[in-house]
Amino acid sequence: MAFRRYGRDSIINQGVQFGTSESSFIIRRAVQLNLIPFTTTTILGQTRLDTLSGKIYGHSNLWWILASASGIGWGLQVPPGTRVVIPDLERVIDLIA
């Protein structure tokens, strides 16, 4: 399954779709208001968000969800010490679908 940073792509079976342009604000705001469950991790070494997303969500192209939730912009490489917010993917889908 292919994902693109911009546009609307399938994320899971049954055709649930999303667009990053309108979803980023929704995700960040939901985290700020504690509307979705999330965990956090602090980056200790050189880590890319796409690598982290691949380990957490099983899809490296969902890195933008971590970036949106964490408020760290669109850079894939994050410096050590960066706090990354990891929202529950099913709840994110519910919010933006």
C-alpha positions as CSV (number, residue, x, y, z in Angstrom):
1,M,0.0,0.0,0.0
2,A,1.4,3.4,-1.0
3,F,1.2,6.5,1.1
4,R,1.9,10.1,0.0
5,R,2.7,13.0,2.2
6,Y,0.1,15.2,0.4
7,G,-3.2,14.2,-0.9
8,R,-5.6,11.5,0.2
9,D,-4.5,7.9,0.5
10,S,-5.9,4.7,2.0
11,I,-4.6,4.1,5.5
12,I,-6.3,0.8,6.4
13,N,-8.7,-1.7,4.9
14,Q,-12.3,-0.6,4.3
15,G,-11.0,2.5,2.5
16,V,-10.6,4.9,5.4
17,Q,-8.8,7.9,4.0
18,F,-7.3,11.2,5.2
19,G,-5.4,14.2,4.0
20,T,-2.4,15.6,5.8
21,S,-3.2,19.3,5.1
22,E,-6.4,19.3,7.1
23,S,-5.5,16.5,9.6
24,S,-2.3,17.9,11.1
25,F,-4.1,20.7,13.0
26,I,-6.8,18.2,14.2
27,I,-4.2,15.8,15.5
28,R,-2.2,18.4,17.4
29,R,-5.3,20.0,18.9
30,A,-6.6,16.6,20.1
31,V,-3.3,15.8,21.8
32,Q,-3.3,19.3,23.5
33,L,-6.8,18.8,24.8
34,N,-6.2,15.1,25.8
35,L,-9.0,13.9,23.4
36,I,-7.0,10.9,22.3
37,P,-4.7,8.6,24.2
38,F,-1.0,9.0,23.6
39,T,2.4,8.1,24.9
40,T,5.7,10.0,24.7
41,T,9.2,9.1,24.1
42,T,12.4,11.2,24.1
43,I,14.8,10.7,21.2
44,L,18.2,9.7,22.6
45,G,20.2,9.4,19.5
46,Q,20.0,10.2,15.8
47,T,16.5,9.0,14.9
48,R,14.2,9.7,11.9
49,L,10.5,10.0,12.3
50,D,9.8,7.7,9.4
51,T,11.9,5.0,11.1
52,L,10.1,5.5,14.4
53,S,6.7,5.5,12.7
54,G,7.6,2.2,11.0
55,K,8.4,0.6,14.3
56,I,5.3,2.0,16.1
57,Y,2.6,1.9,13.4
58,G,4.1,-0.6,10.9
59,H,4.2,2.1,8.2
60,S,7.1,4.5,7.8
61,N,4.9,6.9,5.7
62,L,2.8,7.8,8.8
63,W,5.7,9.9,10.2
64,W,3.7,13.0,9.7
65,I,1.2,11.9,12.5
66,L,4.1,11.9,14.9
67,A,5.3,15.3,13.7
68,S,1.8,16.7,13.9
69,A,1.1,15.4,17.4
70,S,4.5,16.5,18.7
71,G,4.4,20.0,17.1
72,I,7.9,19.5,15.7
73,G,7.3,20.5,12.1
74,W,7.9,18.5,9.0
75,G,11.6,17.4,9.4
76,L,12.2,13.7,9.3
77,Q,15.5,13.9,11.3
78,V,15.0,15.0,14.9
79,P,17.8,15.9,17.3
80,P,18.5,14.0,20.5
81,G,16.4,15.2,23.4
82,T,13.3,15.8,21.2
83,R,10.1,14.7,22.9
84,V,7.9,12.8,20.4
85,V,4.2,12.3,21.1
86,I,2.8,9.0,19.9
87,P,-1.0,9.1,19.5
88,D,-3.1,6.0,19.4
89,L,-3.5,5.4,15.6
90,E,-7.1,4.0,15.8
91,R,-8.2,7.2,17.6
92,V,-6.4,9.3,15.1
93,I,-8.2,7.6,12.3
94,D,-11.5,8.1,14.1
95,L,-10.8,11.8,14.4
96,I,-9.7,12.5,10.8
97,A,-11.8,9.9,8.9
